[in-house]
Amino acid sequence: MTGPTTWTDDELTRIGDAEELDISVSSPDGSPGRPTSVWVVRVGNDLYVRSWRGASGRWYQRARASGEGRVRADGVESDVRFTAPDPGRRDAIDQAYRGKYGRHGDTYVGPMVGEQAAATTLQLVPR
């Protein structure tokens, strides 16, 4: 699946509003791996994910090694590249996690905006 290198407004809305995103990291042979459900946030026209377990999260380790995968949420499915975000967006991304998932309480949101998870932030770029 090959597509545009930017998200459409519809994709941004549907993925950004989804409670969770299924993320499959590409295997070394290029095939998609087993999906893992993660939280996803939208900041402007960009989508971001983080590993709640920090750098020890298996999907995150595979994403860093592969750099590519597939995401699916609310009827949208897209091949993506995992890229490092602009470090200046940290506060906005933290705020997006607090705003979207705050109802789950600090037990879950606290770690997502903590240093370990923030260090694993990946931007999802369609490919």
N, C-alpha and C positions, 0 to 999 in steps of 0.2 A: 504494500500500500504506500503510495507516494502522493504527497499533496502539497498544499501551499506552505510557506515558511512562516505564516502568521495565522493566528486564530481568527475565525470569523466572529462577529458579535454574538451570533447564536451559540457557537461553541463555547465562547467565554462565559456566557450567561449560564448555559446548561451545566458545564463542568464546574464553574465557580460556585454555583448554587447547590450542587450535589453534596449530600452528607459525606459520602466517601467516593474515592476513586479507586478502581482496580488497576493496578500497575503490574505489568509483566515485563521483566527485563530480558533482553535478547541473550540467548545462549551463544557460546563461541561459534556455533555453526549458523547463527543468524535466526534460528527459530525462537519464537516467544517462549519464555519460561512460565512457570505457574503463577497465576495472578495473586497479588497481595493487596488487601484493602488498606488504604491510607487516607488520612485527611488531606484535603487540598484547599488552598486559598487563592483568591484572585486579588491582585493589586494592580489597578489600572488595566492594561491590556496584557498582563502577564499572569501565569499560573505557577504556583510553587507547591512543593511537597517537602516534608521533613521526616526523618526517622525518629519516632518516639523513643526508641532504644539507643539513640545516638549512633555513633560510628559502628557499633557492634551489630546493628540491624542487618540481617542477611540480605534483604532486598536492596538496601542502601549499598552494601559492599559490592553486590553484583552490578548495580547501576553505575557505580563509580568505575568499575572495571570495564564494563561494556560500553557505557556512554549512550546506549540506545535501548529503546523498548517500545511498548505499546500501552496506551491508557484507554480506559473505558469508563464512562459515567453518563448517566441519564440519556442513553441512546447514542452518545457520541463515542466513536472509536477512532483513535489516531495513532500512527507511528510517531514517536518523539525522539528527540535528543535530550539528554540530561546535561544541563550546563550550569556552571557556577553563577550565582546571581551577583548583581552589583552589590558590594558590601554596604553601600549607602542606603540600601532598601531594607536593612534589618529591622528598623523600628516599624516601618509600614507593614512588613510581613508579620512581625509579632502582633501588631495591632489587629491585623486581619484574622489571625488565629484566635485572639481573645474575643473579637467581635462575633465571629462565626460559631465558635465552639464553647464560649464561656458558660453556657448552660450546663455543661458537663462537669463544671467545678474545677477547682485548682489542682485536684489530684491528677487530672489528665491534662489540663491546659498548662499548668505550671511547668511540667517537663517539656512541653512543646515550645515554650518561649524561653526555656533555659539555655544555657551555653552549649550543652552537649547536643541537643536537638538542633539548635540554630546553626551549629557548625556543619550540619548535614543538609542544609537547605539546597534544593536543586530546583532550577527553573525548567519547566517543561516547554520545549520548543518543537512545534510540528515539523516533520520532515517528509 
